[in-house]
Amino acid sequence: MVVSRLLLSIVLRLAKAVAVILAIVLLNFILIRLAPGDPASVMAGQAGAADEKFMLQLRSQFGLDQPLPVQAWDYIAGIFQGDLGYSYRQGTAVSELILDRLPATLLLTGTAFAIALLGGIAMGSLAGLNAGRPIDFVISVVSLIFYATPLFWVGLMSILLFSVYLDWLPAFGMTQVGSRLTSWAYFLDVARHLVLPATTLGLFYMAVYARMTRASILEVRDQDFVRTARAMGLPRRRIVRSHILRNALLPIITLAGIQAGQLVGGAILTETVFGWPGIGRLAFDALLQRDYQVLLGVFFVTSIMVVAFNIITDLLYRVIDPRIGAEV
């Protein structure tokens, strides 16, 4: 019975996710098509022939002469066939461009998310369990500084300090230019290039998780079930691990699930500052070049990532607190 309810809950969530993604795709398509600028004019300018006959030929070739509902239907039908369109700027399929850049973005955002979540929970727990002490004050001030500082400023200052002045870490790219490293040497090279962008992207969210973890622990630590555990003489470490943190982490997981998708948005700025070859940088370049098909493809992939993170968050709820049923 429990397993069937869980499967039904997952199926319904997946159905809702598909509906949400389709709505996002349709909205993005309409907004992109209503944006100023004619893709045919850009393509004609690149080809060096902007006469009216050539532009009509381009519009017909790429379906831009069709009514907006027909264009939207063709685009959505193509998505179900695995076709995200064609980049006239890059001269290749959008899906190939995204698949080529997606691993770099997943590596960056995944590392930044791990840094933010683990660091934020550790800092917030230390502050919450030592509320009113000097360590609580220091962590609160540091968290506030990280929260209030813009990402681009942190990125630029970290480049100046650790790359230009100290020469400890590389400033741009994912690997050393011209290198032909393999296996362990390649892994270390990517790790060195990853330190600055991942830390920069994770600092803001680390501050958010630290402040929320502290507040959640302060709320939980004086509740009746914690007092009962203390009265029973349970060890402090067990009370903190099994009673305080287990209950205090629920709102953190909710926030982390929501913000995990937002990391991709932050990655656009971070990838641009550090020259990281991910889909964030791809979206930024496509925006400047009016490569609308690439923009739509990036929006589609990121919307899938956001919805997937939300579903994973729902499942993690059941792992941390089994009392939560499979409500739909």
HELIX and SHEET records of a PDB file:
HELIX    1   1 VAL A    2  LEU A   34  1                                  33    
HELIX    2   2 PRO A   39  ALA A   47  1                                   9    
HELIX    3   3 GLU A   52  GLN A   61  1                                  10    
HELIX    4   4 LEU A   68  PHE A   80  1                                  13    
HELIX    5   5 VAL A   94  LEU A  129  1                                  36    
HELIX    6   6 PRO A  134  ALA A  148  1                                  15    
HELIX    7   7 LEU A  151  SER A  158  1                                   8    
HELIX    8   8 ILE A  159  TYR A  165  3                                   7    
HELIX    9   9 SER A  183  VAL A  220  1                                  38    
HELIX   10  10 ASP A  224  ALA A  231  1                                   8    
HELIX   11  11 ARG A  236  ARG A  238  1                                   3    
HELIX   12  12 ILE A  239  LEU A  245  3                                   7    
HELIX   13  13 ARG A  246  PHE A  274  1                                  29    
HELIX   14  14 ILE A  279  GLN A  289  1                                  11    
HELIX   15  15 TYR A  292  ILE A  320  1                                  29    
SHEET    1   A 2 TYR A  86  SER A  87  0                                        
SHEET    2   A 2 THR A  92  ALA A  93 -1                                        
END                                                                             
